[in-house]
Amino acid sequence: MSDDEISACSSSTNTPPEIEDVDHSLIPPPFRAYIGGLASSTGTEKLTKFLQECDPNVSHVHVAKTGNTGHCKGFAHASFSTEQMRQKAIASLTGRTFNGRKVRVEEAGDHFMVR
């Protein structure tokens, strides 16, 4: 590879269009939480309303569902607007009854991805 080809590759003007066109509003904020202990009948809308008790701006609520029945696998993930809102949810919602089950809310691990 020539020097011209190397400098062309490292130039900031050569950013691929698919990277420039990313809609960053679709990327969840870093304040994710794991919600466990959910009933199999749990749906996204009801869980969102429950989480909004702590953060009216909670977003990206994802209830994990089985492939064959579509029932909740017993856990979900959600993104909170701030670290303070996530900590408030952890402190005030853990141990509360939702949909007939006691739930727990924890910080989500780095493995979480919206699908």
N, C-alpha and C positions, 0 to 999 in steps of 0.2 A: 504494500500500500504506500502510495506516495505521500509526501508531507501535505500536499494540497487536499488529498482525500482524507487524511487524518484530521486536519483542521476543519474540514467541512463536516465531519462526523461530530466533532465536539462543539460546533457552533450552536448557540442558543436559538438561532433562527431556523434551525432544521428540526424543531419539535414536531413530531408526527401529529397530523390533525386530529386523530382519534384521542390523543391525550389532551389537546387544547380544548376539545369540545365536550369534556366531561362535565355533566351537571352536578356540581358539588353539593347542591341541596339534597341530592339523593343519598349522600354518604352520611350514615348516622353519626351523631356527635359521640365523643369518647366516654360519655357518662352512662355506660351500659350497666344493666342489672340483670341478674338471673332471678327468676321467680319460680320456686319449686313447690311441690306438694299440691299441685292443681288437680281438680277432678277431671275425669275424661270428658265431661260435657262442657268444659270451659271453652268459651269463644273469645275472639279478639275484641269485639265491641264491649262486652261486659267487663273483661279484664282491663281494658283501657279506662273505663269509667272508674273502676276500683283504684287504679294507679293515679288517676287524676285527683284523687283526694289529697295527694301529697304534691303533685306537680301538674297544674292544668295544661302545661305544654309538653307532657310526655309524648313521645313519638316512637315510630318504628317498633310498635308492639308486635312481636312475632310469637304466636303460639305454635309449638312443635306438635305436628299431627302425624298419626300413623298413615302410611300409604294406602292401606287396604280399606280402613273404615273411616278415616278422616277424623277420628277422635283425638283429643288432646293426649299427648304422651306423658303428661304430668308436669311439664315445665314450659317456660316461655322466657323470652328476653325482651327488654324494653330499653329505650334510650331516654334519659332525663335531660332537662335543659341545662342543669348546672350540677356540679359536684355536691353542693349543699342540698339540692332537691333529691339527689340519689341517696345521700346519707339520711335525709329525713324519711324517705320511703323505707330504707333498711330498718331504721329505728322504730318507726311507727306501724309498719305493716307486717313485720315478721311476727308470727304467732297469732295473727288475727285470722278469723274464720272468713273464708270466701268460698261461696258455692258449696258449703257444707264441709270444707276441709281447712285445716290450719295450714297457712302458707308460710314460706320463708323467702326473704328477699336478701340477696347477696350481691357483691360486686361480681360482674361477669368476667370470665377469663378472656385472654387475648384470642382464643380460638373462635369467638363468636363472629358469624358472618350473616348478613341478611341475604336470604335466597328468594 
